């Protein structure tokens, strides 16, 4: 399994939209913990790589009251 994924590929693992992750950047997911931006000379286009393990740990934590996420985790 890969260690990092670009935002557009997160849904392949977590089955949540890219908007789910993007809307929570710097409120619930933090640069340097859940994602990072590798060095790049482009001033307009920056790749964002997400740490799959850190995101998975956040999703599995009991401190997450997010309804959409809880519904996903409770699927049978």
N, C-alpha and C positions, 0 to 999 in steps of 0.2 A: 504494500500500500504506500502511496505517496505521502510525504511529510507535509508538503505545502501545495496549495491550489490557488489559482486565480479566482477572483470573485465569480466570474461567469460559470465556473465549474463546480462550485460548492453544492449546487442542487443535486449533482450526481451522487453525493454522499449523504447529505442531510435532508433531501427532499423538501427544501424550503426555497422560496424565491430569492433571487439576488437582492431584491428590494428589502427583504427581511434583514439581511446582513448590512447592507449599505445604510439603511435608516438607523441602525444601532451603532454605527461607528462613532466613537468618542463619547458615547453615553453608556453602552454596555460592553462593546468590544473596543479594545484599546490598542493603539499602535505600540509596537514593541512587546505586546503580550499575545494578542490574538492575531495580529497581522503586522506586516511590515512592507515598506516600499524599498526594493533594492536600488542601489545606485544606478542612475541612468542619466545620460547627457541631455535627453529631451526635456524641454521646459514645458511642453504641453501634454505629453502622454506619459503617464506613470503607471507601471504595473503594480498591482497590490497583490501580495501573496499572503494567504491565510494559513496559519498553523493549525492543521487539522486536529491535532491532539488537544491544543488549548481550547479550540471551539467546542470540541466534544466534551471536554471537562466542564466548560461553562454550561452546556446544554444539560448535562447530567446533574449539575448541582441542584440542591434543594432550595437555593436562594433565588430561583428564577420563577417569578409569578406570571410570566407571559402566557396568556390564554392559548394563542395559536400553537405555541410550542408544547404546552401541556396536552393539548388535544392530539398532537402528533405522537407524543410519547405514550399516550394511553390507548392508542389504536391496538386492536387485537386482530 
